[in-house]
Amino acid sequence: MRWKSLILAILAITTLSASSCEAKVRQYKVKVVKEYPHDEMSYTQGLFFQGDKMIETTGQYGESTLKVVDPATGKAVKKFSFARKYFCEGSAEMDGNIYILTWREKVAFIYDAKTLEYKQTYSYPREGWGLTTDGKNLIASDGSSRLYWLDGQFRQQKALQVKLNGRPLTQLNELEWIDGKIWANVYMTDMIVIINPDNGNVEATVDCTGLLPRHLRDEYTDVLNGIAYNPETKKIYLTGKYWKRLYEVELVEKK
Ligand SMILES: [Ca+2]
């Protein structure tokens, strides 16, 4: 009987330590590897790589654009402006298409990824915030704690609630699929979270405080928003809304 109690106690301790290990969220900060110019007129909403160029979508009524950007210069090689009634949001490329969300217009657009020609408009049931892809589906945020997996016609395949230390984490914004995880900007903060796409748990936080130094900020400078990963070089780039710089960064464990 005593042995049974002892075994049960050992099992309980083992289970407890295993679950506390799972709950441990790693904490990183960023180290700037290189900096590049970024168009300070860009209210960045979507950012991802297409070969050696970046695709950027920008928001605001009257300022919404789809751009092909040379990351070395920050200049647009191609640029399309949207009608004043559209506030563009996140964007992602999948199956030869570029998908673009709008904030509150309840529509989403599809453009040809090669020619950048307009293809189609779909109705969209919720606010559009961030967008990325795992290669099979689009993954969208809407400012809540939820992420939505959508097929190429915006039909919902799956939804997950994102949790940090067991609590729902809202204001998820720009997204990027990096090595099997979802990176998300948390709106109005300097924090990026790294999310497990299978269970929605935040596995790591990335503190980007001070990334854009004070001398590069002015009255128009807005929040951190924009994560792009180049799968060929395995480099990660960050920027923000109306930021004058784009940064190539590396993660450093916080002490
Ligand atoms: Ca992105």
Residues whose N, C-alpha, C, O or C-beta is under 5 A from the ligand:
A	BS01	CA	L47 F48 L131 L175 E176 I227 A228
